[in-house]
Structures are given as structure tokens and as C-alpha cells.
Amino acid sequence: MFYLTNLKLDSLKGGDFVTNEKLISFFGFWLANALAVLAAALVFKGNIVLGTDKVSMPMAAVIAGFTVTVLTTLVAPAVDRTGYKVKDKRLWVVIYLLANLLILWIIKRFALVLGLGISGIIYVVILGVILTAVQWGVVAATGSMIKAKKG
């Protein structure tokens, strides 16, 4: 089984510590997701909107990036709990794309709180594809795709 990041929330049992490598990986994905959302908001003005009267545009990008990062971290453990064994990396891309679409749809529903507004489903799909590509680019650049331990 492959994981997108080294940070697995369910792997932190008693006596385990979050290592610097896991933190750097998490912050790397957070930064990449935030910058991707910010860039998409600049390109698709009016359809992907960052900020509200209470949340500034940069802060909304940080919040959206953090939310996407935390929720995508939960994808691999959720797939593990289903008992389904995913061996093909291409299938992981599809799984993370679907997860990103669901996450963005949820974030879209909380636009007033999180500061990310998306005008329609087509822009959810576009941003989901962008985020998935960015996340897999980070995986390729950092080598953070790891094989899970057996047992």
C-alpha cells in the first residue's frame, strides 16, 4: 500500500513521535496546496474566490491549503480501513482526485467560514485536478511516497 505523505495520523500510537521529516512533508503539502488554491483564484477570478469580509485573501488560501492537507492525510488510512488493497499508483491518483473533489465540495459549502468560494461544479473539478497534480508533483519532487509496513 502506498501513502501520499509520511504523516499518517493513525500511525501515531503511544511512544511514537512526529519526526522532522513528517512535519516538513506536511508543511510542504500545505504550502503547495495553499499556493495552488491562490493561483487558481487569480486565474479563475470570479469563479474561484478567496476571502470574505472577515477572512483576507491570503489567509483564506492558508486555511484552504491546511484543510485540504489535513483531509487528504486521512485518505490512505480510510482506504486501509476498507480492507481494499491498492497496489497501482495510478489508482491512487484516481482515489486522491476523488478525495480532492469531495474535500473541495465540502470546503465550498463552508465558504463563509473558510473563505474559499467556488461558483460551480466545473470549477470544483478544475481545482481538484490542479490540486491532485500539484500534490503528485510534490510527491515526485520530495520522494514522500512510501510503502506501508506489513503487519
N, C-alpha and C positions, 0 to 999 in steps of 0.2 A: 504494500500500500504506500502511496506517495502522499506527502503533505506539502501544501503550498509554502508554509513557513515553518521555522524551527519552533515557534511558540505554539504549543498545544496546551490549552487550558486544563484539559482533563489529565495531563501528564504530571501536573504539579501535585504530588502526593506528599505526605509527611516526610520531611528531610530533604526534599528537592528544593533547589533554588533556581530562580530565574538568572541565567547567565548573561554576561555582557553580549554574547553572540545573539542570544534570543532577543534581547532588548534592541540591539542595533537592527536586527531583521525586522522587528515590529515597527520601529521608528522609520525605517527605510520604506516599508509598505505604506505607512501612514503619510509620509511626505509625498510619495509617488501618487497615492490616491487623491490627496488634497490638491496637488498641482494639476492632476488630470481633470478634476472637477472644476478648478479655477479656469483652466484653459478652455474647457468645453463651454463654460459660462461666457467667456469672452468671445468665442467663435459663434455660438448659437444664442446671441443676445435676444432677449425677449422670450425665448423658449426654454432655456435653462437659466434660471435667475438665482443669484446668490444674495442673501441679505434680506433683512426686514427692517422695520422701524426700530427694533431692539437689538438686532444682530447685524454687525457690519459684514461687508462682503468677504474680507479676508478671514474673519472669524467663522463665518458660515462655511468657507472652504475647509478650514481646520476641523470644524465639528463634523462635516460630511465625510471628510477623509478618515477621521477617527472612527466614526460609526461604521463605515464600510470595512475598515480594517478589523475592528473587533468582531463584527458579524461574519466576515469571511474566515476569520480564525476558527469559528465554530463549525464550519462546513465539514472539514475532514473528520472530526470526532462524531458528527451527526451521521455521516456516511458509514463510519465504523460501527456505530450502534445498530445500524440496519442489518449488519451481517453480510452486506454485499461486498465482494472483493473486487476492487477496481485495479486492474493491472496495466491498462493502457493509458499513457499520458494524455493522449488526445481525448479520451473520455473524461479525464479530469478537467480539461479545458471546457468541455461542454457543461460539466457539473458546476464549475465555478462561474461560467457565463449565466447559467440559470439562477445560481445563487445571487450573483450581482444584480440580475434583473429583479428578483424578488426583493432584495435589500433596497434597491433604488425605488421600487414601488412603495415600500414601507416608508422610506425617508420622505418620499413625495407626499404621502398622506399627512406627515407631521411638519409641513413646510413652515408653519408659523413658529414652531419651537426650534427646529433645526436650521432653518434659514436657507434651505435648498428647495426651490420651486421648479417643477418640470411641467411644461404645458400639455404634454400628451404622451401616449404610449410609444409613439415613434421615437421621441427623444429619450425616453427611458431605455429603449433598445439601443439607440446610438451610443448613449453614455455607458450602458452596460458593456457593449462591445469594446469601447475605448478603455474602460476600467480593466476589463479582462486582459486586453492586450498589454496595458501598462503593467499589470501585476505579473504577467508571464515574462515581460521584459525584465522586471526586477529579479524574477527567479533566475532567468538566464544570466543576468549580469552578476548576481551575488552567489549563485550556486546554492540557494537556500532550499531547493527541493531535496528532501531527504527521504530515505527509505525508512519505514517504520520498523522497529524491532519486533521480532517474532516472539510470541509468548506473552 
